Amino acid sequence: MLALAGLNATSPVTRFTRQDLARILRLPARQIASWQRSGLMHVADSYTFEDLSHLRRLREICAARISPRNIRNSVSAMQRLVGTPNPLREASPVPRGSRLVFRHSGALVDPQTHQLVFDFELAGKLSAQMATRKPDAEHVSRVAQQAQDLFLKAVQKEEDPTTVAEAAELYREVLRLQPKHAASSINLGTILYNQREFEEAEQRYRYATEVDPFYALAFFDLGNVLDELQRLPEAIVAYQRAIALVPEYADAHYNLALAYERQGQRRKALKYWQAYVRLDPVGPWATHARTQARRILATEKLSIVCRRGQKAG
């Protein structure tokens, strides 16, 4: 067992000071302070093993000569893309050139361009496995590689409006090869959604939530299509599930507020308008959310005054 000087070994939850983190990771304290100023690390009186792991990951990424600004941009883009609050922990970051890409749902994605990139490491591992495994295992690896290749091709074709139909068929082929490929089911659902094939899109999104019940994006997309189908109570449940999985999922807060307003439940909507503004305070959507929150607050204050006046009368 490793003993760390200056730490309380009898405490049920080990806590670290910033100086402890600097000493354990052999980092200058000013480096940690710099990451905190950049928004890559939170500021606290003490830190946990999870924070220690987070800093170790940051140190490895910076060693690949990726600037804090590029790390922050990639992390923010990944948060917006899939709704995960901490992509450095919940997805696998991979240095690629001057910025980060992430392994997520069986694919390697560049969150800033929304494009998939070829996963050289996975390809190498699959090749090595196929060279050493027994015939049945070789078949499984071959199918996995084929599905990955088809998925990458589908994403590329989806970018071109003239080849979207081909992309849809490729996603269907991936699902024939790997029925639990949630990302393909979601992407196919999005193509159907954009074609206003809402019933079939619902099936694809709902299937993705069953295959991966912790995939917040699947519940968010399911909420969107249920909203289009005028099934607001079900849409609200889906948005709530997305937020339960990822409390920082700003877009889910926004759409849930809209759904509550459309149901006439303005007090419930207020909570989610305010949450959206906290999570994404800049831009036209934040301005709209702020305006809606102010209107609801003004209406509620007037309602309370009127009720009090009636009681007084």
C-alpha positions, 0 to 999 in steps of 0.5 A: 500500500502506498503511503502519502506523506501529510495525508490522513490514512484513517479518514474514510475519504482521503482528501488532498490539498493543492500542494498534495496534488502538486507533489504527487503528480510532480507538477508546479503548483502554478501549473494547477493554478493555471489550469484552474484559471483556464476552467480545466480544473475546479477550485476547492479547499480540498480534492478527491482521488477523482480530482487527482485522476483528472489532473493526471489526465490533464498532465498526459494531454498537455505532454502531447503539446495540446494547449489549455485553450484547445483542450477547453475548446474540445471539452466544451464541444464534446459537452455540447455534442453528447451532453456528458459533463466531464468528457475527460473522464466519461469519454476517452480523450485522444490527442490528435494534432493540436486538439483532442478527439474522443472515443465515444459509443464505439467511434472516435469523434472530433467534437469541434467538426462533428466528424468521425476520424479513423481510429488507428489504435482500435484498428491495430488492436483488432488486427493483433487480436485477429492474428492470435485468436481462435476462429470464432473470436476472429469472426467477432473481431472481423464483424466489429471492424466491418461495422466500424468501417461502415459506420464511418462511411455512413457518417461521411455520406450523411454530411452530403445531402445527395447521399443521405439515403445511402447513409441510412442504408449503411446504418441499417447494415451496421445494426444488422451486424451489431444490433446493439450499436446505439450510435447507429440507431440514433444517427438513423433516427436523426435521418428519419426525423429530418425526413419527418418520418417521426414514428420510425424515428421514435422507434430508432431512438427508443431502441437506442435507449433500451440498448444503452439506458445511460445514453443521455443523447438517446433520451434527448432525441426521443424527447424531441420526436415525441414533442413533434408527435404532440405527445408532450407528457412522454416527451417530458419524461424523456427530457427528464431522463436525459437530465437525470443522466447528465444534469448539465445537459443544457439543451435538455433543460431548454426543451423541457422548459418549452414542453412545460410551457406548451402544457401551461405549466409555467412554474415548472418551466421556470426552473428549467429556463433558469437552469439553462441560463446558468449552464449556457449564459451567452447567446440567443438561446440564453437571451430567450430563456432569460426573457421567458423566466422574467415573464413568468416571474412577473406573471407569478408576482402579479398572480400572488398580489391578486390572490392576496387582494381577493382574500383581503376583500 
